Amino acid sequence: MDHWNAIETYPSSSPNELFATDPDRVEQLSFEQSGIYFDFSKTHMDVALLANFRKLANASGLSDHIEALMSGTAINLSEGRAAEHTAERGIGAETSVENARLLKNRMQGLVQAIEAGALGEIEHIIHLGIGGSALGPELLLKALKIGDEKYETAVISNIDGCALEPVLERFDAHKTLLVIASKSFTTAETFLNARSVTDWMTEQGVSDPFGKIVALTAMPEKAVKWGIDESRILPFSETVGGRYSLWSSIGFSVALTLGIEVFDDLLAGAAEMDRHFKEAPFDQNIPAIAAFCDQYYSQVQECETRAVFAYDERLSLVPDYLQQLEMESNGKSVLADGGILKRHSSPIVWGGVGTDAQHAVFQLLHQGTHLVPVEFLAVIEPGHSLAGEHHEGLLLNCFAQGAALMAGKASDDSNRNYPGDRPSSTLLLEELNGRTLGALIAFYEHRTFANAVLLGINPFDQFGVELGKEMANALLAGDGNQMDASTETLKNRAFPA
Ligand SMILES: O=P(O)(O)OC[C@H]1O[C@H](O)[C@H](O)[C@@H](O)[C@@H]1O
């Protein structure tokens, strides 16, 4: 029997019915790994449906794909290369792991040299990058900084001067280190910002601005051409995808700002999750089970979106990070073999921070016509020293929202009726540190991968972003080719001849 068919025709019960009939539900559908508790019990998943998904996973060759991912096989077929982010964490083909280790040592050497004053007095770091070269570092810096760091670090991605200018106004050019993070070392936004920063340094009287630049790239020869000394170029392997690159030298600003120990913890936490994903059977495999839930909501319930709410200010950038990870990886219409994908690809990922979101978008989650699977993220140990009621209030609000979405509340007044049976999962971290965050991000990476395998798509390319870049370049170059009337009118209004 077709495994998808078995899933699609499975007579699934609602979360409330499942709780009413199965006293062991929480135990069966909650898991623990690397200081994170994962609770999938408030979803439509049950033991029999999980078994159907396991059959699908086996038929899709998920185990072989995991093995291929973690052994350096060229699984990114459209670009003919491997996807070796786990090698950065010590799990992969021997030569790749060794290469990653050597490059990490090189990064560590530069961190130590800068700490010892090799580049003069540094107080400020400007990390320029975009997409995968910014979202990971920014997330890590916000999540793990404790406030007594030696350096103030700004991550700037946007070409909009409103992002960079306030930083230039605040920072001391003579004490600023410029970090250019770009895998390809060609991304337009990053280099426009880089030129503006070096111009600012020159204007401020910095004698050798290029001597204060560190480049993080898979194209070291391009960084040399750009004028950066080889000693301050930190390469990483081309087989590490941009949105999977925070573990590589792209994490340099994080290692410098937060300390190499924090970075090591991050890698160690991710490696724990890698081993779990590689070794755990699919009835215990957390990224695989999360992907089963994702596929259930995408394909069976036809949910077009999935919402992630971080009930912790430190994790407020997780939804942004996941948008690139999940939508750039799995927002595709073709199969890895070139065929047409006949199912829904990645859901639209959106979200925000609790408790703010409760007072804004949760109306739709509780009473709207869309069914949106919700993911709550919370941390037991608070990241502040204010009165306990702050944290208690925060966590209990998080738990209450999950309970309310599921329980609902009947009312004769339709305006006040809550249908309930709205699914959620909760990820509860014991505390937020390098290890748990590393494990959390690796969990999301592997869940995204497992989704791709179930769908039969290649999550490691992103050709969809190219056309917009091409057309922007054509407009910038004023190459005379007319665009559509709407676009021409917009351009002429903004830039009258
Ligand atoms: O690191 P870079 O080569 O500068 O690329 C930065 C980003 O831009 C691209 O457009 C891709 O969509 C992203 O996957 C990538 O992370």
The ligand as a MOL file (V3000), in Angstrom:
LIG
                    3D

  0  0  0     0  0            999 V3000
M  V30 BEGIN CTAB
M  V30 COUNTS 16 16 0 0 0
M  V30 BEGIN ATOM
M  V30 1 O 27.1980 34.3420 2.3110 0
M  V30 2 P 26.8280 34.9160 0.9920 0
M  V30 3 O 27.4950 34.2340 -0.1580 0
M  V30 4 O 27.0900 36.4090 0.9850 0
M  V30 5 O 25.3040 34.6960 0.7720 0
M  V30 6 C 24.3400 35.2340 1.6230 0
M  V30 7 C 22.9620 34.6970 1.3340 0
M  V30 8 O 22.5370 35.1590 0.0610 0
M  V30 9 C 21.9210 34.3320 -0.8850 0
M  V30 10 O 21.0990 35.1120 -1.6860 0
M  V30 11 C 21.2300 33.0940 -0.4070 0
M  V30 12 O 19.8520 33.1470 -0.6150 0
M  V30 13 C 21.4970 32.7490 1.0350 0
M  V30 14 O 21.3920 31.3570 1.1650 0
M  V30 15 C 22.8490 33.2020 1.4920 0
M  V30 16 O 23.0230 32.8410 2.8400 0
M  V30 END ATOM
M  V30 BEGIN BOND
M  V30 1 2 1 2
M  V30 2 1 2 3
M  V30 3 1 2 4
M  V30 4 1 2 5
M  V30 5 1 5 6
M  V30 6 1 6 7
M  V30 7 1 7 8
M  V30 8 1 7 15
M  V30 9 1 8 9
M  V30 10 1 9 10
M  V30 11 1 9 11
M  V30 12 1 11 12
M  V30 13 1 11 13
M  V30 14 1 13 14
M  V30 15 1 13 15
M  V30 16 1 15 16
M  V30 END BOND
M  V30 END CTAB
M  END
